[in-house]
Amino acid sequence: MPVATRGIGKYIGPFDYKEMNANAIICNAFILSLRPGIDVIHKAGGLHKFMNFNKTIFTDCGGFQMLRESFLQNSTKKGINFTNPFDNSTILMTPQKIMNIEQTINSDVAMVLDDVSPYGASYEQFVNSLKNTKKWASECKKHHTSKKQLLFGIVQGGFFKDLREESAKFTSSLDFDGIAIGGLAIGEPMKEMFKAINYAMPYITKEKIHYLMGVGSPDHLLDCISLGIDCFDSVFPTQNARHNECKAQHLIYLKWKDCNKKSKVQV
């Protein structure tokens, strides 16, 4: 899924998504609630009409913004205190609030509120983040009442086997419509990322959609598909295009194309 954080991609729009045959995109519900605001989107008839995009739209909760010092103030058992980048006010994002936002703007798939710790954080910090993530997942489930919108849980636990297993088991027990693996592709070595995926996958319900957040390079997509991942989101393609990093990525694409042809994997 291409990333359209503010309801639009950087330098590309809905007609570009149509031309590239993007069947799904992801926006950030937290950012959209700040600007233009959920009332504006609701009056437009929902996020699809606001964007003029008639295919699948996922909305993220804003947990990823915890990794940005300009956004994060602190997290508590109640939720996350963010700094509004547009007016410097403090915003407390709670499970109930994010569910209201995501249901009001009417995306197809809503993500629960999760607590994301940075790569290199201590075991104790990841334990605390997991406690919040589990608590907030249960609360999101309670406050999500839309019958038309799917709700996905998120597995956290950092790079620790016991925490990833615990999170995967708990998240699967809540019977979400899909299960995402979060807190990866945040600067860790790829070896660590694949370890974390393998820690979680055996405990995620097989019948659910498996979503890996933040991964988008062609070679990593193939590797993760082989592990059982169904969908992805990433700024990787458009970011590389903007930074003119096309030559190296073209070589990766050729590798992907060759592997795709040999394995007959359809992406």
C-alpha positions as CSV (number, residue, x, y, z in Angstrom):
1,M,0.0,0.0,0.0
2,P,1.4,3.4,-0.9
3,V,1.4,5.8,2.0
4,A,-0.9,8.8,1.8
5,T,-0.3,10.2,5.3
6,R,-2.4,13.3,5.0
7,G,-4.9,11.9,2.5
8,I,-2.5,12.5,-0.3
9,G,0.9,11.2,-1.3
10,K,4.0,13.4,-1.7
11,Y,3.9,14.7,-5.3
12,I,1.3,12.1,-6.3
13,G,-2.5,12.0,-6.0
14,P,-5.6,9.8,-6.7
15,F,-5.1,9.8,-10.5
16,D,-1.6,8.5,-10.0
17,Y,-2.8,5.8,-7.7
18,K,-5.3,4.7,-10.4
19,E,-2.6,4.7,-13.1
20,M,-0.3,2.6,-11.0
21,N,-3.2,0.2,-10.2
22,A,-3.0,0.7,-6.5
23,N,-5.8,-1.3,-5.0
24,A,-5.2,0.0,-1.5
25,I,-3.5,2.8,0.3
26,I,-3.0,3.8,3.9
27,C,-3.6,7.2,5.5
28,N,-2.9,8.5,9.1
29,A,-6.1,9.0,11.0
30,F,-4.2,10.9,13.8
31,I,-2.7,13.4,11.3
32,L,-6.0,13.8,9.4
33,S,-7.8,14.6,12.7
34,L,-5.4,17.5,13.2
35,R,-5.7,18.9,9.7
36,P,-8.1,19.2,7.9
37,G,-10.0,17.7,10.8
38,I,-12.6,14.9,11.0
39,D,-15.5,17.3,10.6
40,V,-14.2,18.5,7.2
41,I,-13.7,14.9,6.0
42,H,-17.1,13.8,7.4
43,K,-18.9,16.7,5.6
44,A,-17.1,15.6,2.3
45,G,-18.8,12.2,2.6
46,G,-15.9,10.3,4.2
47,L,-12.3,9.8,3.3
48,H,-12.9,8.1,0.0
49,K,-14.9,11.1,-1.4
50,F,-12.5,13.6,0.3
51,M,-9.6,11.9,-1.6
52,N,-11.5,10.9,-4.7
53,F,-10.2,7.4,-4.2
54,N,-12.7,4.6,-4.5
55,K,-10.6,1.6,-3.6
56,T,-9.5,0.3,-0.2
57,I,-8.2,2.7,2.4
58,F,-6.5,1.7,5.6
59,T,-6.0,4.2,8.4
60,D,-3.2,4.0,10.9
61,C,-3.6,5.2,14.5
62,G,-0.6,7.5,15.0
63,G,1.4,5.1,17.1
64,F,4.3,5.4,14.6
65,Q,4.5,9.1,15.4
66,M,5.8,8.0,18.9
67,L,9.2,7.5,17.1
68,R,9.4,11.2,16.2
69,E,10.6,13.5,18.9
70,S,8.7,16.4,17.4
71,F,5.4,14.6,18.0
72,L,5.9,12.5,21.2
73,Q,5.6,14.0,24.7
74,N,5.0,10.8,26.7
75,S,2.7,7.8,27.0
76,T,0.5,6.8,29.9
77,K,-1.9,3.9,30.6
78,K,-4.7,6.2,29.2
79,G,-3.0,7.0,25.9
80,I,-0.3,9.0,24.1
81,N,0.4,12.7,24.6
82,F,1.4,14.2,21.3
83,T,2.4,17.7,20.3
84,N,0.2,19.1,17.6
85,P,2.7,20.2,14.9
86,F,0.3,22.8,13.6
87,D,-0.3,24.8,16.8
88,N,2.0,23.2,19.4
89,S,-1.0,22.2,21.6
90,T,-1.0,18.9,23.5
91,I,-3.3,16.1,22.2
92,L,-4.1,13.0,24.3
93,M,-4.8,10.2,21.9
94,T,-6.8,7.4,23.6
95,P,-8.3,4.2,22.2
96,Q,-11.8,5.6,22.4
97,K,-10.7,8.8,20.6
98,I,-8.9,7.1,17.7
99,M,-11.8,4.7,17.2
100,N,-14.1,7.7,17.0
101,I,-11.8,9.3,14.4
102,E,-11.4,6.3,12.2
103,Q,-15.1,5.4,12.2
104,T,-16.1,9.1,11.5
105,I,-13.8,9.4,8.5
106,N,-15.0,6.0,7.4
107,S,-11.9,4.1,6.2
108,D,-12.3,0.5,5.2
109,V,-9.7,-0.8,7.7
110,A,-8.9,0.8,11.0
111,M,-5.8,0.1,13.1
112,V,-5.9,-0.1,16.9
113,L,-3.9,2.3,19.0
114,D,-0.5,0.8,19.8
115,D,2.6,1.8,21.9
116,V,5.8,1.8,19.8
117,S,9.2,1.8,21.3
118,P,12.3,2.7,19.3
119,Y,15.0,0.3,18.2
120,G,17.6,0.1,21.0
121,A,15.1,0.6,23.8
122,S,15.5,-1.5,27.0
123,Y,13.7,-4.7,27.7
124,E,11.8,-2.9,30.4
125,Q,10.6,-0.2,28.0
126,F,9.4,-2.8,25.5
127,V,7.5,-4.6,28.4
128,N,5.8,-1.3,29.3
129,S,4.9,-0.6,25.7
130,L,3.4,-4.1,25.3
131,K,1.3,-3.6,28.4
132,N,-0.1,-0.5,26.9
133,T,-0.6,-2.1,23.5
134,K,-2.6,-5.0,25.0
135,K,-4.7,-2.7,27.2
136,W,-5.5,-0.3,24.3
137,A,-6.2,-3.2,21.9
138,S,-8.9,-4.4,24.2
139,E,-10.4,-0.9,24.6
140,C,-10.3,-0.3,20.8
141,K,-12.2,-3.5,20.4
142,K,-14.8,-2.3,22.9
143,H,-15.3,1.1,21.3
144,H,-15.3,-0.1,17.7
145,T,-18.9,-0.5,16.7
146,S,-18.9,-0.1,12.9
147,K,-20.2,-3.2,11.1
148,K,-18.8,-1.9,7.7
149,Q,-15.2,-1.2,8.9
150,L,-12.6,-3.9,9.6
151,L,-10.5,-3.6,12.7
152,F,-6.9,-4.8,12.8
153,G,-4.9,-5.6,15.9
154,I,-1.1,-4.9,16.1
155,V,1.6,-7.2,17.5
156,Q,4.4,-5.4,19.3
157,G,7.2,-6.7,21.6
158,G,10.3,-5.3,20.0
159,F,13.0,-7.8,19.2
160,F,12.5,-10.1,22.2
161,K,11.2,-13.6,21.5
162,D,9.1,-13.9,24.7
163,L,7.4,-10.5,24.2
164,R,6.6,-11.1,20.5
165,E,5.1,-14.5,21.3
166,E,3.1,-13.0,24.1
167,S,1.8,-10.2,22.0
168,A,0.9,-12.4,19.0
169,K,-1.0,-14.8,21.3
170,F,-2.9,-12.0,23.0
171,T,-3.7,-10.1,19.8
172,S,-5.0,-13.2,18.1
173,S,-7.2,-14.1,21.1
174,L,-9.2,-10.8,20.5
175,D,-10.4,-12.1,17.2
176,F,-9.6,-9.0,15.1
177,D,-10.4,-9.0,11.4
178,G,-6.7,-8.9,10.6
179,I,-3.4,-9.0,12.5
180,A,-0.5,-6.5,11.9
181,I,3.1,-6.8,13.0
182,G,4.3,-3.4,14.0
183,G,7.4,-1.9,15.5
184,L,9.7,-3.1,12.7
185,A,11.6,-1.4,9.8
186,I,12.5,1.3,12.3
187,G,16.3,1.3,11.8
188,E,17.1,-2.2,13.0
189,P,19.3,-4.6,11.0
190,M,17.3,-6.8,8.6
191,K,18.4,-9.9,10.5
192,E,16.7,-8.6,13.6
193,M,13.5,-7.7,11.7
194,F,13.2,-11.2,10.3
195,K,13.8,-12.8,13.7
196,A,10.9,-10.7,15.2
197,I,8.6,-11.7,12.3
198,N,9.4,-15.4,12.9
199,Y,8.9,-15.0,16.6
200,A,5.3,-13.8,16.0
201,M,4.1,-15.7,13.0
202,P,3.5,-19.2,14.6
203,Y,1.0,-17.6,17.1
204,I,-1.0,-15.5,14.7
205,T,-4.3,-17.0,13.5
206,K,-3.7,-18.4,10.1
207,E,-7.1,-17.5,8.8
208,K,-6.6,-13.8,9.4
209,I,-4.9,-11.3,7.1
210,H,-1.3,-10.9,8.0
211,Y,0.0,-7.3,7.6
212,L,3.6,-6.2,8.0
213,M,3.8,-2.5,8.6
214,G,6.5,-0.3,7.1
215,V,8.3,-2.8,4.7
216,G,8.3,-2.1,1.0
217,S,11.6,-3.0,-0.8
218,P,11.0,-5.6,-3.5
219,D,13.5,-8.2,-2.1
220,H,12.1,-7.9,1.4
221,L,8.5,-8.2,0.1
222,L,9.3,-11.6,-1.5
223,D,11.1,-12.8,1.6
224,C,8.2,-11.8,3.8
225,I,5.5,-13.2,1.5
226,S,7.3,-16.5,1.8
227,L,6.9,-16.2,5.6
228,G,3.1,-15.8,5.2
229,I,2.7,-12.0,5.1
230,D,-0.2,-10.8,2.9
231,C,0.0,-7.0,2.8
232,F,2.4,-4.2,3.4
233,D,2.7,-0.4,3.5
234,S,5.8,1.6,2.9
235,V,7.1,5.0,1.8
236,F,9.9,3.1,0.1
237,P,8.9,3.5,-3.6
238,T,8.0,7.2,-3.6
239,Q,10.8,8.1,-1.2
240,N,13.4,6.5,-3.5
241,A,11.9,8.2,-6.5
242,R,12.0,11.6,-4.8
243,H,15.6,11.1,-3.8
244,N,16.6,9.9,-7.2
245,E,17.8,6.5,-5.9
246,C,16.5,4.7,-8.9
247,K,19.5,2.9,-10.3
248,A,20.1,0.6,-7.3
249,Q,16.4,0.0,-6.8
250,H,16.1,-0.9,-10.5
251,L,18.6,-3.7,-10.0
252,I,16.6,-4.9,-7.0
253,Y,13.4,-4.7,-9.2
254,L,15.1,-6.9,-11.9
255,K,16.0,-9.4,-9.2
256,W,12.4,-9.3,-7.9
257,K,11.0,-9.7,-11.5
258,D,13.3,-12.7,-12.1
259,C,12.3,-14.4,-8.8
260,N,8.7,-13.7,-9.5
261,K,8.9,-15.3,-12.9
262,K,10.7,-18.4,-11.5
263,S,8.4,-18.9,-8.5
264,K,5.2,-17.8,-10.3
265,V,4.3,-15.7,-7.3
266,Q,1.6,-13.1,-8.3
267,V,1.9,-9.8,-6.6
